[in-house]
Amino acid sequence: MKQWYELLFENYSQKYDNESFVKGTEGECDFIEEELNYDRNKKILDIGCGTGRHSIELTRRGYKVTGVDLSDAQLKRAREKAAELNLQIDFRKHDARNLPFNNEFDLGIMICEGAFPLMETDEMNFEILQNAAKALNENGKIIFTTLNGLFPLFHSVKDFLASESNEGNAVYNNNSFDLMTFRDFNVTAIIDDDENKIELNCNERYYVPSEITWMLKSLGFKTIEIFGAKLGAFSRNDVLSTEDFEMLVVAEK
């Protein structure tokens, strides 16, 4: 049986590109470039690349990017967008829990919950980090965003998502946050690319900084830094707080 994140992206590539949370691509790529010291010889792996927004923007800026995703529809849209811009990008269908890469990339990125932390078990989420680490070379770096477990301890996830939603975008209902597992269970309603209304029973894992740090240390990352993640405005000056819905993780081997 397909999981909710597989069903979500079966026919949701055109509408996905209109969601409010995809509007920060350029600013996020500014941060990524800075973390690479603007070295365009660096090879980048975009895990959970979706419709290719970061892959396309970074390629446009002169970097060599490989984008992987589980969704055929998302990859099709990514290839179409790249072709319209005459960009050559290697988009491949792969499960982030089982990537074929070994010591091949200088940087791995997972922005906007492209894969981690959508999995249904903690072990599966860890497998994604394992595979990302395996894909990196000995001095490799990873940059990713994930849901901040400090946020729901102080705020209502339901109220936050309602305040962020715009007309025509995904709607989140019946949120229930489980303190024992740090998972938010909700019903997400979308209008797909054929104007069909789809309702999905979702569950997403929120992580606290100490969990992220422990997992990355166990995978051989030496330097692990965690910041607040502001849409389109990633910054090392943004100290993570209970006000941040997402955290930005930068780790280096």
N, C-alpha and C positions, 0 to 999 in steps of 0.2 A: 504494500500500500504506500502511495506517495505521501511524503510529509508536507506540511503546510507551506514550507518555503519553496518546495518544488512546484506545488499547485499555484502558488502566488505568481511565479514568474513564467508560467506556461504561455500566457497571452497578455503580457503587461509591459511590453517594452516601449511602446509609443507613450502610454500614459505615465510610465515610470519617469520618463525624461521631463515630465511637467511637475513632478512632486517638489514640494518646497525644500526638502532636505538635499536635493541634488544641485542646488544653486550656488554652492560655494567652491566649485571645482578650481577656478583660477587661483584663488587665495590659498587653497590647500596645496596646489602644485607649487606655488611660491615657496611654501614651507619645505616641501619635499626637495626642491632644488637646492635650497639653502643647506639642508641636511647632507646633501651630496657634494657640497662645496662647488656646485655648478660644473662638476666634472661629467661631461657628456659621453665619456668612455664607459661610464658605469652602466651595468645591465640591470634592468628592473623587472621584477615579477609582480604583476597585479593580480592578487588572489581574490576571487569573487568580483571580477571586473565589471559585471553587469553589462550595461550598454556601452561600456568603454570610455566613460567620460575622463577618467584620470589617465588611462592609457593613451587616449587620443591627444589630450592636452600636453602630456609629457613628450610624446613622439613629435608633436608639432614644435616643441621647444628643442628638439635635437637629440633626445634620448632613445635608446633601444629598449623597447618594452615588449614583454610577452604577457598577454592577458588570458587568464583561465576562469572559466565559470561552468556551472552545472547545467545552466539553462540554454537550450537550443535557441529559443526565441530571443533571449538577451544577446547572445553571441551573434545571431543573424543581424540584429539591429546595430550592434557594434561594428560589424564588418561593413554594413551599408554606410554608416556615418564616416568611417575611415575612408571608404572608397570615394565618397562625395568630396573629401578633402585631399584626395590623391596621396593618402598616407599608407605605407606598407607596415602593417602591424600583424604580428603572429598571435591570432586569437585561437585558443584551443579549448575543447570541452574536456574538463577534468573535474573529479571530485576532490575538494580541498583536503579530504582525509586520506587521499591516496594519490599523491603527485609523483610524476616520474623523474623529477629533477634531483640531481646530487651536486652540491658545491658549484652551482652554475651562475648564481646571481650575486650582485653586490648589495642589492636592496630588495626587500619584499614589502609590499604595501597591502593593507586590508582596511579600506576606508569605508565608513558608513555601514558597518555590520554586513559586509559582503559575504562572509561565511561564518567566521567566529563572531558572535556567540549564539548562533541560531540553532545549533544542534540540540537534539532531544536529551542527550546525556552529557555529563561533565567529561566523561572519557572521550566522547566524539569531538568535543570542543578542543580537548588537549591534543588529539590526533592532528587537528588542523595546525596548531602551533608546532607540533613535531615535524610535520611535513614542510612547513614554512622554514623552520630552522635547517632542515636537511637540504633544502634547495639553495641555501646561502653558502657562499665561500667562507673561508676561515676568518675573514675580517668583516663578514657581512653584517648588515643592519636591517632591522625590521621596524616599520612604522605602521601602527594600526590604531583604530578607534574601537572602543567597546562600551557597553552600557555601564554606568557608574553605580555600583552598589550602595554608595553613600547617599545617593539622591533619594531613593524610596524610603530610607530611614527617617528622612525629614520632610518629605513632600508626597503628594498624591501623584502617582504616575498617570492616572486617568485624567486629572485636571491639567497636567502639563501637556499631554498629547492633544487634549481638546483645544487648548489655547494655541497650539502650533498648527492646527489643521486649517486648510483653506478649502474653499468650494471646489469640488471636483477631485480632491485628493483623498487618500485613504482615511477611513474613519475607524477609530478604535473604541470598542465598547466592552462592558462587563469585565473590566480589569480586576484581577485578584492577585495580589503580591504575596508569595509564600516566604515567610521569614526563615523557615527551616532550609529551603533549597535556593533561596534568592532568585526565584523564577517568577516572572510576571505572566499570568495566563490571561488572554484576552480574545475577543472576537473582532477580527479585522475585516472591514467591508471595503471592497474596491469596485470600481467600474472598469472592466477589462477593455482591451483594444477593440472589441466588437460590441461595446456598450452593454455587456451583460453584467449584472450585479453578482459579485462573488463574496461569500462570507466564509472566513477561515478561522478555525480554532488554533490560535497561535500560542507558543510559549517561548520566552526568551530568557536567557540567563544573564543576570547582573553580577558583576564581579567587584570585589573590593581590591584596593591596590596591593595589599599583602598577598592575595591569591595570585595575581598576575606576576608579581615579583618572584614568588616561589616557583611558579611554573617555568618562567623564562630562565631562572637560575639553573633549574634542573635540566634545561636544554642547552646549557653551555653559554648563555649570554652573560657577559661580564659586567656590562654597564646597562642599567635599567632605569629609565626616567619616566615619570608619569605626570602629565599636565592636564589642565582642563581643556576640553575640545569645543571651541566656538566655531560654528558653521562658517566655513570660508575664511577663517581668521586664526588658524593654528599658530600658537606662539609658545616659546619656552618661558615667556614671562607670565603665562596664565597658570597660576598655582591652582591645583585641583582643590575643589571645595564641595560642600554638600549642595551647592547651587548648580553644579554641572551635571547635566543629564548624561553626558558621555565623557569618557576620559581618553586622552591621547597618550599612547605608549610609544616610546622610542627606546629601542634596545640594540646593543652592539655586542658582537662576539669578542 
